[in-house]
Amino acid sequence: MSNEKILVVDDDRDIVDILRIYLENEGYQFFSASNYEEALRYTKTGIDLIILDVLLPGKDGFDICLELRKSITAPILFLSCKNDEMDKIIGLSVGGDDYIEKPFLPGELMARIRSNIRRSTSYSAGKQNSAISLGALRLDPVNREAAIQARPIQLLPKEFDILHLFCRNPNRLFTKEEIFEFVWKDRSFETDVNTIMVHISNLRKKMGSNPSSPQIITIKGLGYKLVWREASKASL
């Protein structure tokens, strides 16, 4: 069974108690907080995944996510009664890795937790840990750092994973479904294309348009590829 530390940030005690039962039954170490200050204290001790509500007293979940992303890279999974599409887009844009609406299905929640934890710890050996240089772009999978012309790019965990996938396979076309499968490691949610679109959009903004570095382009109706004329890396 698992032994990862999971922090639930929610002020609804009924939800917290339910999540405690599910998570402890799966073997996870359970911690809970009801506001930003409490959450920050727990993250300083090392947390493997955070389940974060949006509607919280004081700072809301989106603001908390922005603050936590300044110091942690652990997956953040929003669990919220706010089900508008824009709320989901905002959640992913501020640093969330996933977004689930309340009421939730326990089986789906546990699957997404496993998927996100697996992704955050999967880059541990072999060629996946080799640094990649494509023109002005350099990617260091060991330290999970990216830079263009030695200028660091601050990437969220899933943004880094997507760019890593592209850099290992320059000039290869990936469909949205393939990106979801490779990065999220879960076919069950491959139809959630908005998640992919938000992360790709954020990546493009952060990478800029430096002519000496590769660019992510859209192949209409098909997917995305990282265009690089000197591509020499082996594909997956």
N, C-alpha and C positions, 0 to 999 in steps of 0.2 A: 504493500500500500504506500501511498505518497506520504511525505513528511514536510512538504513545503509550507511556508508561513503565508497565510492569507489574511489580509486586513479588510474588514468590512466597515465602510464609513457611511453610516445611516442613523438617523435619529428616530426611526420607527422601531420600537423594541420588538414588536411582533415579527417584523421582517428579519431583524437581527437574530432572534431566537430560532427562527426557521432555518436561516442560513447556517447557524452554528450546528444544528442537528445534521444537515446535509453534508457540510464540509468535514465535520469530525467523523462522520460515518465513512467518509472517503479516505480518512487518515491524514487530513490536513491539520496543521496547527492553526487554531482560530484566534483572531484578535479583533476587537471592535472599537470604533471611535464614533463620536457623534458630531464632531466639528473639526476645523482645520488644525487647531492647536494640538488636539489629541492625536490626530492622524500623523502630524509631523513628528511627534515624539516616537511613535512606533516605527516610522520609516527609518529613523536614525539607528535602530537596532537591527535592521535588515529584514525586508519583506519581499516575498517572491511574486506576489500579485495583490492588487488592490481592487476591491469591488466598491464602486463609488456611486452614491445617490446624487441626483442633481439638486433637488429641493432640500436645502439644509439651512439651519439658522446661521446668520452671519454671512460668511463667504458661501456662495452656492458651489455646486459640484464642478462647474466649468472653471470658476476662479481657483478652486482648490487644485484642480488638475494642472492648471498653468503654473501654480506655485510649486507643486511637487515635482514637475518636470525640470525644474531648475537644478534639482539635486539627485533625482532617481531615474532609473531606466526600466524599472519593473513594469510589467504590463498593467494597464489600468482599464478595467471593464466597467462601463457605466451601466447601472441597473436603475431604471427610472420609470415613473408613471407618465412622463412627458413623451408622447409618441409621435409628435410632429416630425416630418422629415428634416426640417431645418434644425431641430434640436439634435438629431443624430449627426448631421453634418458639422454642427458646432462642436459636439463632443469629440469627434474624430479630429477636427482641426486644432483643438487646443491640446491634443496629446493623448486622447483616449485610443486604445487599441481595439475596442469592441463596444457595442451598445445593445443592451437587451431591455425590452419593455416589461414593465410590471402590468398584470400578473405574469409570472414567468413559469416555464415548464422546467422542473428540477433536472430532468435528464439533459435537456438542451443546455442549461446553465453549466452543469458539471462538464459536459463535452467541450464547451467553449473555454472553461477554465483550464482543462487539460491541454487543449490546443494552444492557448496563449502561453502557458508555462513551458510547454514543449518547444515552442518557437524561440522563446527567450533564452533557452539553455542548449539549443541544438548545435550551435557553431562551436564545436570543441576540438575537432581533430581534422587531420588530412588537409587536402588542398583548399578546403573551405576557409582555412586559417591563413592562407597565403595572401600577402598584400598584393593589391592590383593597382597598376598605374595605366591609365588611358589618357595620354596627353597631359593636360594640366590637372586632371582628376586623379586623386590617389585615395584608395579605400583600404583601411586596415581592419580586417575582421576580428583580429585578436582583441584589440582595444576598442573596437566598434567606433572608429573615427573616420571621418571623411574630410577631404580638403581639396580646394581648387586653387592652383598656384600658391600652395602652402597656406592658404587662408582657410581656417577650419569652417566646416558647415555643421550647424547644429541640427542633427536629424533625430526624429522620434524613432523608437524601436522598429516599428513596422516600415517606416520610410527607409531606414537603413537596410532592412531585410530585402525590400523591393529593389533598391539600388544595387545591393550585393548580387541579387539574382541576375539583374541586367548586365552588370559588369563582368560576371562570369560567362555571360553569353551575349557579347556585343553583336549587333546586327541581326539577332534572332527575334522573330516575331513571337510575342506571347499574347494569348487571348486573356480576357479578364478571368475566365474560369481557371486557366493554368496558373495565373499569378496567385489567385486565391489558394489553389491547391499547394503550390510550392511554398508560399510564404506563411499561410495560416495552417497548412498541413491538415486540411479538413475538407473533404469533398461536400460535406453536408450543407455548407453555407456558400457554395460557389456561385449561387445566383445573386448574392448580395453585391451587385456591381457598384452601388453608390460608394461603398467603402473603398473600393479600388480607385474610383474616380477622384475622391477627395485626397487620398494619399499621393496619387500621381500629380495632381494639381499642386499640392504643397511641395513635392520634390522639385518640380520644374521651377517654382518661384525661388527656392533656396539655391538651386544650381545656377540660376541665371542663364545668360546667353553667351558665355565666354567662347569665342570661336576656336580656341585651342583645346576645348574639352568636349566630350560627347554630349549629345542631347537626346532627351526622350521625346519621341514623336508618336502621334496617333495614326494608325492605319485604319481609316474609317470603315466601320462595320466588322473589323477583325480584332484589333487589340492595340498593343504598344510594342515599341522596340527602342533600344538604345543604339542610336546611329553613331558609328565610329569607323572611319575609313581605314584605320590601321589595325582593325580587329585581328587578334591572333590567339585569343584565349580559347581553350577547348570548351565545348558546350557540355551541359549536364549529361 
